[in-house]
Amino acid sequence: MWTEATGDPQGIFSGKEKVVDFTYGLFRKFTGLRWPDPEWTESADGKRAFLEGRGEATVTQSGDRYRNVYFTRFDVRDG
């Protein structure tokens, strides 16, 4: 059985601490989380990077298989 995503954005996370907290939360929610064949794009000015990936995982609590499409933007300041 696959659990499907709603299509609603997960949110906007500002600052390294919030991004890391969200990421660790993903790894608590899911086992075997991976993004096969991610596509990375960098902005012309080098201040943004974009990740598009199709995630595959198992929901930790239920054991259901889960997949989702992730679009993530990273803004970089001071390197």
WOMO-V603493 format. One record per pair of residues at least 12 apart in sequence whose ideal C-beta (glycine too) atoms are under 8 Angstrom apart, sorted by sequence separation. I is the first residue (numbers start at 0). J is the second residue. D is the distance in Angstrom with one decimal. If there is no record, write none. Layout:
BEGIN
i:I j:J d:D
i:I j:J d:D
END
This chain:
BEGIN
i:9 j:21 d:7.7
i:38 j:50 d:7.3
i:54 j:66 d:6.2
i:37 j:50 d:5.7
i:38 j:51 d:4.6
i:53 j:66 d:6.5
i:54 j:67 d:4.9
i:37 j:51 d:7.0
i:38 j:52 d:7.0
i:53 j:67 d:7.5
i:54 j:68 d:7.5
i:37 j:52 d:3.9
i:53 j:68 d:5.5
i:54 j:69 d:5.5
i:34 j:50 d:7.8
i:36 j:52 d:7.4
i:52 j:68 d:7.6
i:53 j:69 d:7.5
i:35 j:52 d:7.8
i:36 j:53 d:7.4
i:51 j:68 d:7.4
i:52 j:69 d:5.0
i:34 j:52 d:3.5
i:35 j:53 d:6.9
i:51 j:69 d:7.1
i:34 j:53 d:6.8
i:50 j:69 d:6.8
i:51 j:70 d:5.5
i:52 j:71 d:8.0
i:34 j:54 d:5.3
i:35 j:55 d:6.8
i:50 j:70 d:7.4
i:51 j:71 d:8.0
i:33 j:54 d:7.1
i:34 j:55 d:7.8
i:49 j:70 d:7.2
i:50 j:71 d:4.4
i:32 j:54 d:6.4
i:33 j:55 d:5.8
i:49 j:71 d:7.0
i:32 j:55 d:7.6
i:33 j:56 d:7.1
i:49 j:72 d:5.5
i:50 j:73 d:7.4
i:31 j:55 d:7.5
i:32 j:56 d:4.0
i:48 j:72 d:7.5
i:49 j:73 d:7.5
i:31 j:56 d:5.5
i:47 j:72 d:6.1
i:48 j:73 d:4.6
i:30 j:56 d:6.7
i:31 j:57 d:5.3
i:47 j:73 d:6.6
i:29 j:56 d:3.6
i:30 j:57 d:4.9
i:47 j:74 d:5.6
i:48 j:75 d:7.0
i:29 j:57 d:6.4
i:46 j:74 d:6.5
i:47 j:75 d:7.0
i:29 j:58 d:6.2
i:30 j:59 d:5.5
i:46 j:75 d:5.7
i:28 j:58 d:6.9
i:29 j:59 d:6.1
i:45 j:75 d:7.4
i:46 j:76 d:7.8
i:28 j:59 d:5.9
i:27 j:59 d:7.0
i:34 j:69 d:6.8
i:29 j:65 d:6.4
i:2 j:58 d:5.9
i:2 j:61 d:7.5
i:2 j:63 d:4.5
i:4 j:65 d:7.9
i:1 j:63 d:7.0
i:2 j:64 d:7.1
i:4 j:66 d:7.8
i:0 j:63 d:5.3
i:1 j:64 d:5.2
i:2 j:65 d:4.7
i:3 j:66 d:7.9
i:4 j:67 d:4.2
i:0 j:64 d:6.8
i:1 j:65 d:6.9
i:4 j:68 d:7.5
i:1 j:66 d:6.4
END
